[in-house]
């Protein structure tokens, strides 16, 4: 993302009137700051302490009715010449969120394995179970 100029995406809950106003050039009234959303989403990913919590974040972000999916659907209703300028940053955000989710999932799985290995001990001096 550009440091000088923030990137915006459409708020997925916009009415048709507001979408028309976007197409006519009044974008700032109905846009959601993508950088702020990414920051909040990355915070939610990093504080997830279980796979279930992480899955809830994934569904809220990337699921069928998730923020990114709805934003892409809304962008699809724009005029064809305006779509790339809106959809491209949204797709980039989707890739960043997917990467962050995968990384956190691996971290949680590794922590779970470490915890399980620390608690499960095998006494090799005992006879084998029959």
C-alpha positions as CSV (number, residue, x, y, z in Angstrom):
1,X,0.0,0.0,0.0
2,X,1.1,3.5,-0.6
3,X,2.4,5.5,2.4
4,X,1.4,8.8,1.0
5,X,-2.2,8.1,-0.1
6,X,-4.4,5.6,1.8
7,X,-6.2,2.9,-0.2
8,X,-10.0,2.6,0.2
9,X,-12.5,-0.1,-0.4
10,X,-16.3,0.1,-0.7
11,X,-18.3,-0.5,2.4
12,X,-20.2,-3.7,1.5
13,X,-23.4,-2.5,3.1
14,X,-24.0,0.4,0.8
15,X,-27.3,1.1,-0.8
16,X,-27.7,1.4,-4.6
17,X,-28.0,5.2,-4.3
18,X,-24.6,5.4,-2.6
19,X,-23.0,3.1,-5.2
20,X,-24.3,5.4,-7.9
21,X,-22.8,8.3,-6.1
22,X,-19.4,6.5,-6.0
23,X,-19.6,6.1,-9.7
24,X,-20.2,9.8,-10.0
25,X,-17.1,10.6,-8.1
26,X,-18.1,11.0,-4.5
27,X,-16.0,8.1,-3.2
28,X,-14.9,9.5,0.2
29,X,-18.4,9.4,1.7
30,X,-18.9,5.8,1.2
31,X,-15.4,4.2,1.3
32,X,-13.9,2.2,4.1
33,X,-10.2,2.7,4.7
34,X,-8.5,-0.5,3.7
35,X,-5.4,0.1,5.7
36,X,-7.4,0.5,8.9
37,X,-9.4,-2.7,8.1
38,X,-6.2,-4.6,7.5
39,X,-4.7,-3.4,10.7
40,X,-7.8,-4.4,12.7
41,X,-7.9,-7.7,11.0
42,X,-4.2,-8.4,11.6
43,X,-4.8,-7.6,15.2
44,X,-7.7,-10.1,15.4
45,X,-5.5,-12.7,13.8
46,X,-2.6,-12.2,16.1
47,X,-4.7,-12.3,19.3
48,X,-6.4,-15.5,18.2
49,X,-5.4,-18.1,20.8
50,X,-7.1,-21.2,19.3
51,X,-7.8,-22.6,15.9
52,X,-11.5,-22.0,16.4
53,X,-11.0,-18.3,17.0
54,X,-8.7,-18.1,14.0
55,X,-11.4,-19.8,11.9
56,X,-13.9,-17.3,13.0
57,X,-11.6,-14.5,11.9
58,X,-11.1,-16.2,8.5
59,X,-14.8,-16.6,8.0
60,X,-15.5,-13.0,8.9
61,X,-12.8,-11.8,6.5
62,X,-12.7,-14.2,3.6
63,X,-15.9,-16.3,3.9
64,X,-18.8,-16.2,1.5
65,X,-20.4,-13.3,3.4
66,X,-17.1,-12.0,4.7
67,X,-15.9,-8.4,4.4
68,X,-13.6,-9.0,1.4
69,X,-16.2,-11.1,-0.5
70,X,-18.8,-8.4,0.0
71,X,-16.5,-5.7,-1.0
72,X,-15.5,-7.5,-4.2
73,X,-19.2,-8.1,-5.0
74,X,-19.9,-4.4,-4.4
75,X,-16.9,-3.4,-6.6
76,X,-18.3,-5.7,-9.3
77,X,-21.4,-3.5,-9.5
78,X,-19.2,-0.4,-10.5
79,X,-18.7,0.8,-14.0
80,X,-16.2,-1.5,-15.8
81,X,-13.6,1.3,-16.0
82,X,-13.7,1.8,-12.3
83,X,-13.5,-1.8,-11.2
84,X,-9.7,-2.4,-11.5
85,X,-8.8,0.6,-9.3
86,X,-11.1,-0.7,-6.5
87,X,-10.8,-4.5,-6.9
88,X,-7.0,-4.6,-7.2
89,X,-6.3,-3.3,-3.7
90,X,-9.1,-5.6,-2.3
91,X,-7.5,-8.6,-4.0
92,X,-4.1,-7.6,-2.5
93,X,-5.7,-7.3,0.9
94,X,-7.3,-10.8,0.5
95,X,-3.8,-12.2,-0.3
96,X,-2.3,-10.5,2.7
97,X,-5.0,-11.8,5.0
98,X,-4.7,-15.3,3.7
99,X,-1.0,-15.3,4.3
100,X,-1.4,-13.9,7.8
101,X,-4.0,-16.6,8.6
102,X,-1.8,-19.4,7.3
103,X,1.1,-18.2,9.3
104,X,-0.9,-17.9,12.5
105,X,-2.4,-21.3,11.9
106,X,1.0,-22.8,11.7
107,X,2.1,-21.0,14.9
108,X,-1.0,-22.3,16.8
109,X,-0.5,-25.9,15.5
110,X,3.2,-25.8,16.5
111,X,2.3,-24.5,20.0
112,X,-0.3,-27.2,20.4
113,X,2.1,-29.9,19.4
114,X,4.8,-28.5,21.8
115,X,2.2,-28.5,24.6
116,X,1.1,-32.0,23.8
117,X,4.7,-33.3,23.6
118,X,5.5,-31.6,26.9
119,X,2.6,-33.3,28.7
120,X,2.7,-36.7,27.1
121,X,5.5,-38.8,28.4
122,X,6.3,-42.4,27.6
123,X,8.1,-44.4,30.3
124,X,10.3,-46.8,28.3
125,X,11.0,-48.9,31.5
126,X,7.4,-50.1,31.7
127,X,6.4,-53.3,30.0
128,X,4.6,-52.9,26.6
129,X,0.8,-52.9,26.7
130,X,-0.8,-56.0,25.4
